[in-house]
Amino acid sequence: MASIKIVTDSSNTMEPELVKELGITVVPLSVMVDGVVYSDADLAEGQFLNLMKGSKNLPKTSQPPVGLFAEVFEHLASDGSQIIVITLSHALSGTVEAARQGATLSGADVTVIDSGFTDQATKFQVTTAARMAKAGASKEEILAAIQEVHDKTRLYIGVSTLENLVKGGRIGRVTGLLSSLLNIRVIMEMKDHALNPIVKGRGAKTFKKWLDEFIAGLGDKKIAELGISYAGTSEFAEEMKARLQSYVPGNIPVLETSSIIQTHTGEDAWAILVRYE
């Protein structure tokens, strides 16, 4: 039966059971570690971090091939379905452009959306779209809802070192930072496809102080959903969950972020992804 099908990429951190429940198709990015290419979707929890820590060079990430997108779209559209693709921001990867080229090659009815974010912030848009598609909403209704979710989403990321961002060439997209300050802790907000530093400091207290201020700033704001992602150990992520859970209507998922994101953030990074009502 013809319908609307939702596609995303593997930088979008989601629970496997949610992907299955909502019928979401995930196209994997890949990462190369010391000459060996791994599919982001095939790496078990903790596996990539161990590979990265033992590698001689910073791993290299790659967007999905145009041909892979074309094959996926042709398959999904074989019953006449329309397709909505929601990818990570173009500032972080060429995935959105590869999806657009794949859509052209496939000849299918494909609408490609740049989420403006990554990780669970993209998940908010994807799951909203998938639930609406499952309920029989029109493409126009779904696209309007995706934009609304985008506008009410905030992404905050904390990194314990800038080394990976510098080596990976992403430091140029992080305004206001000096690449020589590799060991400072930095908290950034992703806005308008750019990572903007909002806090810089040394020591774990930098993160804890920001969390205090974030909670104090919630005030009367109503949170629709919130996710926490991490690279490395989940200790601080779980601490954040314990402090934030009472402000969130549903359970806060604490998930290991993808190998693609870990490559750029390095170890001991975290993100809070929040969507307001």
C-alpha positions in Angstrom: 0.0 0.0 0.0 1.3 3.5 -0.9 2.2 5.5 2.2 4.8 8.0 3.5 8.1 6.4 4.6 10.7 8.0 6.9 14.4 7.7 6.3 17.3 9.0 8.4 21.0 8.5 8.8 23.0 6.7 11.5 24.3 9.8 13.2 20.7 10.1 14.6 21.0 8.3 17.9 17.8 6.3 18.5 16.8 3.2 20.4 16.7 0.1 18.1 13.2 -0.8 19.3 11.9 2.7 18.4 13.3 2.3 14.9 11.6 -1.0 14.5 8.3 0.1 16.1 8.0 3.2 13.8 9.3 1.5 10.7 12.1 4.0 10.2 14.8 3.2 7.7 18.4 4.1 8.8 21.1 4.6 6.2 24.5 4.1 7.8 27.5 6.4 7.5 30.9 4.7 7.8 34.1 5.3 9.6 37.7 4.3 8.7 40.1 3.4 11.5 43.7 2.7 10.5 42.6 1.7 7.0 39.7 -0.5 8.1 36.2 0.7 7.2 33.4 0.1 9.6 29.7 0.7 9.1 28.4 3.0 11.8 25.3 0.7 12.2 27.4 -2.4 12.9 29.5 -1.1 15.8 28.5 -2.4 19.2 28.3 -0.1 22.2 31.8 0.9 23.4 33.5 -0.8 20.4 34.2 2.3 18.4 35.7 4.2 21.4 38.1 1.3 22.0 39.1 1.3 18.3 39.6 5.1 18.3 41.7 5.0 21.5 44.0 2.4 20.0 44.2 3.9 16.5 47.4 5.6 15.2 45.4 8.4 13.5 42.1 10.1 14.0 39.4 8.0 12.3 37.9 9.3 9.1 34.1 9.5 8.7 32.3 9.1 5.4 28.8 10.0 4.3 26.6 7.3 2.7 27.3 6.8 -1.0 24.9 8.5 -3.4 24.2 5.1 -4.9 23.2 3.6 -1.6 20.7 6.3 -1.0 19.3 5.7 -4.6 18.9 2.0 -3.9 17.2 2.6 -0.6 14.8 5.1 -2.2 14.0 2.8 -5.2 13.2 0.0 -2.8 11.0 2.0 -0.5 9.1 3.7 -3.4 8.5 0.4 -5.2 4.9 0.4 -3.9 4.3 4.0 -4.8 5.2 5.4 -1.4 6.4 8.9 -0.8 9.7 9.3 1.2 10.8 11.9 3.6 14.5 11.9 4.5 15.8 13.7 7.6 19.6 14.0 7.9 22.2 15.6 10.2 23.2 19.2 9.5 25.1 20.0 6.3 27.7 21.8 8.6 28.7 18.4 10.0 28.5 16.1 6.9 27.8 16.0 3.2 25.1 13.4 3.9 22.2 15.7 3.1 23.7 16.5 -0.4 24.3 12.7 -1.0 20.6 12.1 -0.1 19.5 14.8 -2.6 21.6 13.3 -5.4 20.4 9.8 -4.5 16.8 11.1 -4.7 17.4 12.5 -8.2 19.0 9.2 -9.4 16.2 7.1 -7.9 13.4 9.0 -9.7 11.2 8.4 -6.5 9.1 11.0 -4.8 11.6 12.0 -2.1 11.7 15.1 0.1 15.1 15.7 1.8 15.2 17.7 5.0 18.3 19.0 6.7 17.5 18.7 10.4 19.9 21.5 11.4 21.1 19.2 14.2 22.4 15.7 14.8 22.0 12.9 17.4 18.8 12.8 19.4 17.9 16.4 18.3 17.4 14.9 14.8 15.5 12.0 16.4 12.8 14.4 17.7 12.0 15.3 14.1 12.3 11.8 12.8 10.0 10.2 15.4 7.4 12.9 15.1 7.4 12.4 11.3 7.2 8.6 11.6 4.3 8.7 14.1 2.4 11.1 11.9 3.0 9.0 8.8 1.8 5.9 10.6 -1.3 7.8 11.6 -2.0 8.7 8.0 -1.0 12.4 8.0 -0.3 14.1 4.7 3.2 15.0 3.5 2.4 18.7 4.0 1.2 18.1 7.6 4.3 16.2 8.4 6.7 18.7 6.9 5.0 21.5 8.9 5.4 19.5 12.1 9.1 18.8 11.4 9.7 22.5 11.1 7.8 23.2 14.3 9.9 20.6 16.2 13.1 22.0 14.7 12.1 25.5 16.0 11.5 24.3 19.5 14.7 22.1 19.8 17.9 23.0 21.5 21.2 21.1 21.3 23.9 21.5 23.9 27.2 19.6 23.8 30.1 19.4 26.2 33.6 18.3 25.2 36.5 17.6 27.4 39.1 18.2 24.7 39.3 20.1 21.5 41.9 17.7 20.0 39.6 15.7 17.8 37.7 18.8 16.6 41.1 20.3 15.6 42.4 17.2 13.9 39.2 16.6 12.1 39.1 20.1 10.7 35.8 21.0 12.5 37.4 23.6 14.7 37.0 26.1 11.9 33.2 25.7 12.4 33.4 26.4 16.1 33.6 30.2 16.3 35.5 31.9 19.1 37.9 29.1 20.1 41.6 29.0 20.0 42.9 25.7 18.7 45.9 25.9 21.1 43.5 25.5 24.1 43.2 21.7 23.7 42.6 20.8 27.3 39.8 23.2 28.3 36.3 22.0 28.7 33.9 23.7 26.4 30.1 23.7 26.2 28.5 24.7 22.9 25.1 25.2 21.5 24.3 24.2 18.0 22.3 27.0 16.3 21.8 27.8 12.7 24.1 25.0 11.7 27.0 26.3 13.8 28.6 25.2 17.1 28.7 28.3 19.3 30.7 28.2 22.5 28.7 29.3 25.5 31.0 28.2 28.4 34.8 27.6 28.6 36.6 26.4 31.7 38.9 23.8 33.3 37.9 20.8 35.4 34.6 18.8 35.8 33.1 21.7 37.7 32.7 23.5 34.4 30.0 21.0 33.3 28.4 20.8 36.7 28.1 24.6 37.1 26.5 24.8 33.6 24.0 22.1 34.5 23.0 24.1 37.6 22.5 27.2 35.5 20.5 25.2 32.8 18.1 23.8 35.4 17.7 27.2 37.1 16.9 28.7 33.7 14.1 26.3 33.0 11.7 28.4 35.0 8.2 27.9 33.5 9.4 26.3 30.3 7.6 23.1 29.6 9.8 20.3 28.1 8.1 17.9 25.6 11.0 15.5 25.5 14.7 15.4 26.4 17.6 13.1 25.5 21.1 12.7 26.8 23.9 11.3 24.8 27.5 10.5 25.7 30.9 9.4 24.4 33.0 7.3 26.8 31.5 6.5 30.2 27.9 7.3 31.0 28.5 8.4 34.6 27.9 12.1 34.1 25.1 11.4 31.7 23.3 9.4 34.3 24.0 12.2 36.9 22.3 14.7 34.5 19.4 12.3 34.0 18.8 12.0 37.7 18.7 15.8 38.1 16.6 16.5 35.0 14.0 13.6 35.1 11.5 15.5 37.2 11.3 18.2 34.6 10.5 15.8 31.8 7.1 14.1 31.2 8.5 10.8 29.9 11.7 8.8 30.6 14.9 10.4 29.5 16.9 8.1 27.2 20.6 8.0 27.9 22.4 6.7 24.8 25.9 6.3 23.5 26.3 8.6 20.5 27.3 7.3 17.1 30.9 6.7 16.0 30.5 9.6 13.6 29.9 12.1 16.4 32.5 10.5 18.8 35.1 10.9 16.1 34.7 14.7 16.4 33.9 15.1 20.1 36.5 12.7 21.5 36.1 10.8 24.8 34.1 12.1 27.8 31.8 14.3 25.7 28.0 14.6 26.3 25.0 16.2 24.8 21.6 17.4 26.1 19.0 17.5 23.5 15.7 19.2 24.5 12.5 20.0 22.7 10.2 22.4 24.4 6.4 22.5 24.2 
